[in-house]
Amino acid sequence: MEFDSEQRSFSVAQAARIIGKTELATRRAIERGQLPARRWGRRIVILADELESFLRALPSSLHGGDAA
């Protein structure tokens, strides 16, 4: 899934596909405060700019980092 430049928010399922993790792993990142999210009623919404910031903040394993 690619970022749509006009899409401003994502569901947990959409964010999980972008990140390349399961919905459960994505929900856990939200619960731990690693991935900022908003709640609108029962729906969880991740803003596009916050998802992008989350991805940019992930450590790079290209230079011998931890490959977890």
N, C-alpha and C positions, 0 to 999 in steps of 0.2 A: 504494500500500500504506500502510495506516495502522498506527500503533503500537498493538499490543494491550497494554493495561495489565498483563496477566498474563504476556506473553512477556518472558523475561529475556535471551534471546540470539538472534542472527541469524546466518545463513550469509552468505558473501560475496555470493551472488546476491540474497538478501533485502535486505541493507544497500545494495547497488547500486541496487535499485529504489527504496528509500526516499530515497536521496541524489539519484537522478535521473541517475546516471552509469553507465557500463558496468562490468562485472565487472573488466575489465582496469584501468580507472582506479581502482577501489576497491582492488584488490590493490596497485597502485602506491602509493596513499596509506598502506596498511598497511606496505609495504616501507620507505617514507620515514619511518615513525614518526609520521605525522600522525593516523592512525586506529588507536588501540590495538586489538589483537586477541590472542586466545589460541589456542594450538594444542593439540588433543586428538588425538593420533595424527596422521593425515593431514588431519584436519578443522580448518579455521580457524573460530573462533567470535568474534563481536563482541558484547560485552555491551551490553544496551539502554541503560544509563546512560552508557556511554562513547560510543555512537553519538550519543546526544542531546547530550552535551557537545561532541563533534566538530562537530555541526551548529550549535550555539549559538556556537561559536568562529569560524565562517566569517565573513569580512568581508561587510558589507552593501553592495550596489551601489546601494541606493536613494538614496544621497546623493552621487552622483558618484564612487563607488569604481570600482576597476578591474573591468570587466565581461569577465572572461576566460572 
